[in-house]
Amino acid sequence: MIEGFHEGSIENEEEPKEKATEKEEPKAEAKKEEPKEVKLDKGKYGEGFKATYWFFNGGTNQKGYKTEGKRPDLVKSTKVINFKNDGEFKKQSKDFPNDHFACEWEGKFWIEKEGKYNFFTRSDDGSRLWINEKQVVDNWGLHGAREKKGTVELKAGWH
């Protein structure tokens, strides 16, 4: 799961807004298996990731927004999580705000072979990444665009 929040804009920002990528550093040769699940559960993840967005009226004083118990303002599926700037978020809905929102993406991905993997988030304000319920990247807080990395050992299969 990836979550993030945004409280304000930085003018002339051209850096990626939110992205999660994986870079493989194989550790050991693993037996190649075909994915047991060919498609994700369309009821839960649609075309890749379930994207949930909450809109707020003000800032959080660098703490992030509390979404527990709050009804989402927008839920949809997305194939790719890569927002290059604030305008990319606005493409999600005509009602998407310029500032003061929280987001969460949930889904599964297939790992071909066991090994050590690096994951990155780049965000203007907070982002965190969990894999198998373990936090891998912590890029939380009120800040300009910055990238943080985390490394995790993964077995072959769905995560």
BASE-356502 format. One record per atom (N, C-alpha, C): residue in three letters; x, y, z. Coordinates in steps of 0.05 Angstrom, whole numbers, padded with zeros to 5 digits, always signed. Atoms other than C-alpha are relative to their C-alpha. Layout:
BEGIN
ALAXYZ;...
***
This chain:
BEGIN
MET+00017-00023+00000;MET+00000+00000+00000;MET+00018+00025+00000;ILE-00013-00026+00000;ILE+00023+00071-00015;ILE-00020+00020+00010;GLU+00018-00021-00009;GLU-00007+00130+00021;GLU+00016+00026-00002;GLY-00013-00026+00002;GLY+00007+00204+00015;GLY-00020+00022+00007;PHE+00017-00024-00004;PHE-00018+00274+00030;PHE+00013+00024-00012;HIS-00010-00025+00012;HIS-00010+00343+00001;HIS-00014+00023+00012;GLU+00012-00024-00013;GLU-00021+00409+00037;GLU+00003+00025-00016;GLY-00004-00024+00016;GLY+00006+00461-00012;GLY+00017-00004-00024;SER-00015+00003+00025;SER+00037+00473-00079;SER+00027+00014+00002;ILE-00025-00013+00004;ILE+00108+00491-00097;ILE+00000+00009-00029;GLU+00002-00011+00027;GLU+00109+00537-00157;GLU+00022-00011-00018;ASN-00019+00010+00021;ASN+00143+00512-00221;ASN+00011-00028+00006;GLU-00009+00027-00006;GLU+00148+00442-00194;GLU-00002-00017-00025;GLU+00000+00018+00023;GLU+00168+00394-00250;GLU+00009-00028+00007;GLU-00009+00026-00009;GLU+00192+00336-00208;GLU-00025-00019+00002;PRO+00023+00018-00003;PRO+00149+00273-00204;PRO-00013+00004+00027;LYS+00016-00005-00024;LYS+00093+00279-00153;LYS+00001-00024+00019;GLU+00001+00025-00015;GLU+00084+00208-00128;GLU+00007-00022-00019;LYS-00004+00023+00016;LYS+00114+00146-00156;LYS+00012-00022+00017;ALA-00012+00023-00013;ALA+00133+00077-00133;ALA+00011-00017-00023;THR-00012+00016+00021;THR+00182+00038-00175;THR+00016-00022+00014;GLU-00016+00021-00011;GLU+00219-00026-00164;GLU+00024-00004-00018;LYS-00025+00007+00014;LYS+00291-00041-00183;LYS+00010-00026+00012;GLU-00007+00026-00009;GLU+00313-00112-00179;GLU+00030-00003+00004;GLU-00028+00008-00006;GLU+00378-00134-00147;GLU-00001-00029+00007;PRO+00004+00028-00006;PRO+00374-00209-00154;PRO+00021-00010+00020;LYS-00017+00011-00021;LYS+00403-00246-00094;LYS+00006-00029-00007;ALA-00003+00028+00006;ALA+00392-00318-00114;ALA-00016-00008-00024;GLU+00015+00010+00022;GLU+00370-00356-00174;GLU-00024-00016+00010;ALA+00024+00014-00009;ALA+00298-00380-00164;ALA-00013-00014-00023;LYS+00014+00015+00021;LYS+00256-00430-00201;LYS-00022+00018-00012;LYS+00019-00017+00014;LYS+00215-00393-00253;LYS-00027-00013+00000;GLU+00027+00010+00000;GLU+00141-00401-00242;GLU-00018+00020-00013;GLU+00020-00018+00012;GLU+00082-00372-00280;GLU-00018+00010+00023;PRO+00019-00010-00020;PRO+00036-00327-00240;PRO-00024-00018+00003;LYS+00023+00016-00004;LYS-00019-00368-00208;LYS-00025+00016-00005;GLU+00022-00018+00005;GLU-00065-00308-00213;GLU+00007+00016-00026;VAL-00006-00015+00025;VAL-00067-00281-00284;VAL-00010+00028+00001;LYS+00012-00027-00003;LYS-00112-00222-00267;LYS-00005+00006+00029;LEU+00006-00009-00027;LEU-00122-00183-00204;LEU-00030-00002+00005;ASP+00028+00000-00008;ASP-00188-00185-00167;ASP-00012+00026-00009;LYS+00011-00024+00011;LYS-00226-00135-00210;LYS-00020+00014+00019;GLY+00019-00012-00019;GLY-00277-00124-00155;GLY+00015+00017+00021;LYS-00015-00015-00020;LYS-00222-00099-00108;LYS+00020+00019-00013;TYR-00022-00016+00011;TYR-00166-00073-00152;TYR-00004+00010-00029;GLY+00005-00010+00027;GLY-00196-00062-00221;GLY+00023-00006-00019;GLU-00021+00003+00020;GLU-00140-00051-00271;GLU+00028+00001+00012;GLY-00026+00000-00012;GLY-00082-00055-00222;GLY+00000+00008+00029;PHE+00000-00010-00027;PHE-00088-00012-00160;PHE-00027+00014+00006;LYS+00023-00015-00010;LYS-00147+00013-00120;LYS+00010+00026+00010;ALA-00009-00027-00008;ALA-00138+00088-00113;ALA-00023+00013+00016;THR+00019-00013-00018;THR-00174+00123-00055;THR+00009+00027+00007;TYR-00007-00028-00005;TYR-00175+00198-00046;TYR-00019+00013+00020;TRP+00016-00016-00020;TRP-00199+00243+00012;TRP+00007+00029-00004;PHE-00005-00028+00003;PHE-00207+00318+00006;PHE-00006+00014+00027;PHE+00002-00014-00026;PHE-00198+00366+00065;PHE-00001+00030-00005;ASN+00003-00029+00002;ASN-00211+00440+00078;ASN+00025+00016+00010;GLY-00024-00014-00010;GLY-00144+00457+00111;GLY+00023-00018+00004;GLY-00025+00015-00004;GLY-00074+00435+00129;GLY+00000-00016+00026;THR-00002+00018-00023;THR-00051+00386+00182;THR+00023+00007+00019;ASN-00023-00007-00016;ASN+00010+00422+00211;ASN+00021-00021-00001;GLN-00021+00019+00006;GLN+00057+00370+00181;GLN-00006-00028+00011;LYS+00007+00026-00012;LYS+00020+00310+00212;LYS-00013-00020-00019;GLY+00015+00017+00018;GLY-00017+00282+00152;GLY-00029-00001+00008;TYR+00029-00001-00005;TYR-00092+00274+00147;TYR-00009-00026+00012;LYS+00013+00023-00012;LYS-00133+00226+00189;LYS-00023-00009-00019;THR+00020+00010+00019;THR-00174+00184+00140;THR-00018-00021+00012;GLU+00015+00021-00013;GLU-00199+00130+00187;GLU-00028+00010+00008;GLY+00028-00008-00005;GLY-00275+00134+00191;GLY-00011+00021-00018;LYS+00010-00021+00019;LYS-00279+00188+00137;LYS-00007-00014-00026;ARG+00009+00011+00026;ARG-00317+00170+00074;ARG+00018+00012-00022;PRO-00016-00010+00022;PRO-00272+00175+00012;PRO-00015+00018-00019;ASP+00013-00017+00020;ASP-00287+00230-00038;ASP+00002-00011-00028;LEU-00003+00012+00027;LEU-00263+00189-00097;LEU+00014-00027+00003;VAL-00012+00027+00001;VAL-00248+00115-00108;VAL+00000-00009-00028;LYS-00001+00010+00028;LYS-00224+00087-00174;LYS+00024-00019-00002;SER-00023+00018+00004;SER-00174+00038-00204;SER+00019+00014-00019;THR-00021-00012+00017;THR-00108+00057-00237;THR+00021-00021-00006;LYS-00021+00019+00008;LYS-00055+00017-00274;LYS+00027+00009+00010;VAL-00027-00010-00007;VAL+00004+00062-00256;VAL-00003+00022+00021;ILE-00001-00021-00020;ILE+00020+00105-00196;ILE+00024+00017-00006;ASN-00022-00018+00008;ASN+00061+00162-00225;ASN-00011+00028-00006;PHE+00010-00027+00003;PHE+00039+00234-00215;PHE+00023+00019-00002;LYS-00023-00016+00005;LYS+00090+00280-00246;LYS-00002+00028+00013;ASN+00004-00026-00012;ASN+00059+00344-00217;ASN-00029+00002+00010;ASP+00027-00004-00012;ASP-00004+00373-00184;ASP-00021-00004-00021;GLY+00020+00002+00021;GLY-00040+00375-00251;GLY-00008-00029-00006;GLU+00007+00028+00005;GLU-00037+00299-00257;GLU-00022-00009+00019;PHE+00021+00007-00019;PHE-00079+00293-00194;PHE-00027+00011-00010;LYS+00025-00013+00010;LYS-00131+00341-00224;LYS-00013-00016-00022;LYS+00011+00017+00021;LYS-00140+00292-00282;LYS-00017-00023+00011;GLN+00016+00022-00013;GLN-00170+00241-00232;GLN-00029+00007+00001;SER+00028-00008-00002;SER-00234+00282-00226;SER-00002+00030-00003;LYS+00004-00029+00003;LYS-00261+00351-00244;LYS-00002+00014+00027;ASP+00003-00011-00027;ASP-00273+00361-00169;ASP+00025-00002+00017;PHE-00024+00005-00016;PHE-00202+00344-00148;PHE+00012+00027+00009;PRO-00010-00026-00010;PRO-00174+00400-00103;PRO+00029+00005-00008;ASN-00028-00007+00005;ASN-00108+00437-00115;ASN+00018-00009+00023;ASP-00015+00006-00025;ASP-00086+00424-00043;ASP-00018-00014+00019;HIS+00015+00011-00022;HIS-00107+00390+00021;HIS-00015-00026-00007;PHE+00011+00026+00006;PHE-00118+00318+00001;PHE+00018-00022+00010;ALA-00015+00024-00007;ALA-00097+00249+00022;ALA-00007-00022-00020;CYS+00004+00021+00020;CYS-00090+00187-00022;CYS+00012-00026+00010;GLU-00010+00027-00007;GLU-00079+00113-00016;GLU-00004-00018-00024;TRP+00001+00019+00022;TRP-00064+00060-00068;TRP+00005-00027+00011;GLU-00002+00028-00010;GLU-00074-00014-00054;GLU-00001-00019-00024;GLY+00000+00019+00021;GLY-00057-00072-00099;GLY+00020-00022+00004;LYS-00019+00021-00001;LYS-00014-00132-00114;LYS+00019+00002-00024;PHE-00018+00002+00022;PHE+00047-00143-00157;PHE+00014-00027+00002;TRP-00013+00026+00002;TRP+00084-00205-00181;TRP+00030+00003+00000;ILE-00029+00001+00000;ILE+00157-00219-00165;ILE+00008-00026-00013;GLU-00009+00023+00016;GLU+00190-00266-00215;GLU+00019-00018+00015;LYS-00019+00016-00015;LYS+00248-00288-00172;LYS+00007+00013+00027;GLU-00007-00009-00027;GLU+00268-00283-00099;GLU+00024+00018-00001;GLY-00023-00017+00000;GLY+00315-00227-00083;GLY-00005+00025+00017;LYS+00001-00026-00013;LYS+00328-00158-00054;LYS-00010+00020-00020;TYR+00013-00019+00018;TYR+00285-00103-00084;TYR+00001+00028+00013;ASN+00001-00028-00009;ASN+00291-00027-00079;ASN-00026+00012-00010;PHE+00025-00015+00007;PHE+00227+00015-00078;PHE+00005+00029+00007;PHE-00004-00029-00004;PHE+00223+00091-00082;PHE-00027+00014+00000;THR+00022-00019+00003;THR+00171+00145-00069;THR+00013+00027-00003;ARG-00008-00028+00003;ARG+00180+00216-00092;ARG-00025+00016+00003;SER+00025-00014-00006;SER+00130+00264-00063;SER+00006+00028+00009;ASP+00001-00027-00011;ASP+00116+00337-00047;ASP-00020-00002+00023;ASP+00014+00007-00025;ASP+00092+00326+00024;ASP+00001-00030+00003;GLY-00005+00027-00009;GLY+00083+00258+00054;GLY-00007-00023-00018;SER+00006+00026+00013;SER+00086+00188+00025;SER+00013-00022+00017;ARG-00010+00024-00013;ARG+00096+00119+00056;ARG-00008-00024-00017;LEU+00005+00024+00016;LEU+00100+00051+00024;LEU+00002-00025+00018;TRP+00000+00025-00014;TRP+00081-00016+00055;TRP-00001-00023-00020;ILE+00001+00025+00016;ILE+00094-00085+00025;ILE-00003-00023+00020;ASN+00006+00022-00019;ASN+00065-00146+00060;ASN-00003+00010+00029;GLU+00006-00013-00026;GLU+00043-00101+00118;GLU+00025+00009+00014;LYS-00025-00010-00012;LYS+00115-00079+00130;LYS+00007+00027-00014;GLN-00007-00025+00012;GLN+00134-00006+00120;GLN+00028-00002-00012;VAL-00025+00002+00015;VAL+00189-00003+00067;VAL+00012+00028-00005;VAL-00009-00027+00005;VAL+00193+00072+00052;VAL-00015+00019+00018;ASP+00012-00020-00016;ASP+00180+00130+00099;ASP+00009+00028-00009;ASN-00006-00026+00011;ASN+00178+00198+00064;ASN-00022+00019+00010;TRP+00022-00014-00012;TRP+00128+00230+00112;TRP+00007+00028+00008;GLY-00004-00027-00010;GLY+00120+00302+00132;GLY-00006+00021-00022;LEU+00005-00023+00018;LEU+00109+00371+00101;LEU+00027+00008-00012;HIS-00026-00006+00013;HIS+00166+00382+00050;HIS-00004+00004-00030;GLY+00000-00002+00029;GLY+00182+00399-00022;GLY+00005-00028-00012;ALA-00004+00026+00014;ALA+00192+00344-00074;ALA+00026-00012+00009;ARG-00024+00015-00007;ARG+00241+00292-00049;ARG-00006-00030-00003;GLU+00002+00029+00004;GLU+00255+00219-00060;GLU+00012-00014+00023;LYS-00010+00018-00021;LYS+00264+00165-00007;LYS-00001-00028-00011;LYS-00003+00028+00010;LYS+00284+00092-00018;LYS-00001-00019+00024;GLY+00000+00022-00019;GLY+00273+00027+00019;GLY+00006-00025-00014;THR-00008+00026+00012;THR+00299-00043+00007;THR-00014-00022+00016;VAL+00014+00023-00013;VAL+00262-00108+00022;VAL+00006-00026-00015;GLU-00003+00028+00012;GLU+00274-00183+00011;GLU-00028-00010-00007;LEU+00026+00010+00009;LEU+00217-00213-00029;LEU+00004-00028-00012;LYS+00000+00026+00013;LYS+00203-00285-00047;LYS-00016+00002-00026;ALA+00014+00001+00025;ALA+00177-00303-00116;ALA-00030-00003+00006;GLY+00028+00002-00004;GLY+00102-00294-00121;GLY-00014+00027+00002;TRP+00016-00024-00003;TRP+00047-00244-00108;TRP+00005+00014+00027;HIS-00004-00016-00025;HIS+00057-00188-00057;HIS-00019+00023-00001;
***
